[in-house]
């Protein structure tokens, strides 16, 4: 009850502020500050709208995003738009005592200027063709990630065209309700791949896996 009354001051990308009820806010998990990379956090959700909201909340402008099973590219485009809209919001607002970074340094080409921040992957030629036609600002690739050789090719492509040379946030929606074994195999292949940097979060949309995990948790209680 106390949390429902508490409000938090939020600053939007264009500078406007608003006091939002605390229960409407979601925590954002920042990239690991540990010297040694930690295993990625895997989040499982049963519904598409929740899946997309989690992806949007946890993908910051510093992240690079990839969706496996992107279909027509709707989620990839939503994340691309979210990153662009949040681009002017720093993680830490500078204080008056801190020196501003010179404009020349901010605009200095770090080698990522020609790279994309969001990539969509699907094994359907039709889906990839439609996604490329609808969302030209994003990159879409025809790949079956369950084939080891194609997964390795995807990693190489990310190294050459994705910001950060590897995705830090990976979403998985392979036909929504695919059998659990297929979903787990996909997640395992992601975690076993030799990325330039390990993803910090894997978001999985699977009703079967979600309810299976929920049932197991009940049995352990």
N, C-alpha and C positions, 0 to 999 in steps of 0.2 A: 504494500500500500504506500509506503514511504517512497519507494522507487518510482511509482506511477506519478507522484507529485513532483519529483525532482526534475529540473530542466537543465540541459547542458547547452552552453553557447557554441553554436556551429558557424564556421565561416565558409561560405560558398566560393566557388572558383572565381566569380566576378567581384568578390569583395563584400557582398551583402552578408549580414549575420542574422541568426534567428535562434531563439531558445527552444530546443527540441526536447520533448519528454524523453527521459532516459531509457524507457523500455522500448522506444522506437529505434534505438541505436544498436548496431552490431559491432563487436570488437573486430579489429583488423589485425591479423597476425603479420608482424613485420618479418623480413628476411632474417635468417639466423645470424647472430653476431658472434657465434662461436668460430674459432679458427678452423676446426674440422667440421665439414658439412654434416648436418644431421639428416637422418632418413626423412623423406617427404611426409608431411601429414596427409593422410587419406581421409577424405570426407565423402560419405555416401548419402545420397538423398533419393527419394522415390519419385519426385515430381519435377517437371520441367521448369515451372516458374520459380521454385525454390533453388533449383540447380543454377539457373541463370542469375538469380539474386546473389547467391554465394559467390559465383564467379565475379560478378560486378563489384561486390564489396571488397573482395580480397585481392583484386588486381589493381596495383598502383601504377602510376606513370613510369616508375622505375622497373616494372616487370615486363617480361615478354610472355605472350599468351599463345597457347596452342589448344585446339579442340580436335579430338579424335572422334570421328563420327559426326562431322559438322553438317551433314545433309545439305540444305540450301544456303547455309552460311549465316543464319539469323543470329545465333549466339555470338559468333565471331564479330559480326558487325556491331552488335550491342556493346561488346567489350571495347572494340576499337573506338566507338563514339564516346564511351565512358572515359577512356584514357585521354582522348583529345580534350574533353570538357574539363577534366581534372588536371590538365597539364600545368596550370599556373598555380596550383596549390602545393606549397612545399610541405614536407613532413614536419618541419619545425619552423615556425614563423620567426624571422630574424628580429632580434631586439635592437633597440636604438644604439646600444653599445657595440654591436657587431658590425664589422666592415662589410659593405656590399661587395659582391664579386664583380670585378670589372666586366663590362659588356663584352669586350673582346674575348675574355676567357669563357663566358657563357656560350658564345656563338662559335667557339673554336671547334673545328671538325674533328671528331674523335673516331672517325672511321665508320660510324653507324648511320650517317646521313642518308645513305642509299638503302638502308635496311628497313624492314617492316617490323612492327611490334606485335602483330597478330597473324597467326597462320591457322587455316582450317584444313583438315585432312579427312578424306572419305574414300571408300573403295568403289563408289558408284560414279561412273563417267557422267551420267546425266546430272547427278547432284552437283558435281564439281563444275560442269559447264554452266549450270544455272547460277551457282554461287559467284563464279567469276563475272558473269554478265550483270548480276544485280549489285555486287559490292566490289567495284574495281579498286578501291583503296586497300583492300585486304588481299592476302595471298592464299590461294587454295591449291591443294596438291592431291593428285590421285595416288593413294597409297593404301595398301592393306597391311596394317601394322602387325598382324598376326603372322606375317611371313617375315622371318628374320632378315633376309636380304633386303626387303623393302624398308624395314625399320632402320637398318643401317644406312640406307640411301637417304631416308628422311633426316636422320641425324646429320649427315654430311650437308644436306641442303640447308638445314637450320644454321649450321656453322658459317655458311657463306651468305645467307640472306636474312637471318633473324637477328634483331638487336640482342646483344649479350651472347650471341652464338649458340644459345640453347634456351628452350622455354623454362621459365621459372614457375609458371602456373600451367597445369595441363588438365583439361576437362575431357571426360570420357563419356560419350553417349552413343554406344554402338547398338543402334536399333532399339534403344529404350529398354526393352525387357528381354534382352538376350539371356540365354541360360547362364547361370552363375559361373560355370566353369569357363565360359568364353570371356566373361568380364574379368574374372580373376587372372586369367592368362594374359589379357591385355595389360592389366595393371602391373603384373610381374615383368612383362617385357619392357615396359616403361622404366621400371626401377632397375632392371639389369642392364639397360643400354648405357653405353659409355659416353654420356653427354659431356660437353665441356664443363658444365656445372649441373649438379643435380637439381631437379625441380623442388621447390620448397612446399608445394601443395599439389595434390592430385584430387580433383573433384569428380566423383562418379555418379551418374544418374542410372540407377537400376532398382526397380521395385523389388525384384526377386531377391537381390543381394541385401537390400535394406531390411526387408521383413525377415530374412533368414538370420541376419545379425541381431535384430531386435529379439527374435525368439530365443536365440542362444543366450543373450544377456538375461532374459527372464529366467531361464533354467539355472543360471549361475547364481541368481539372487537367493 
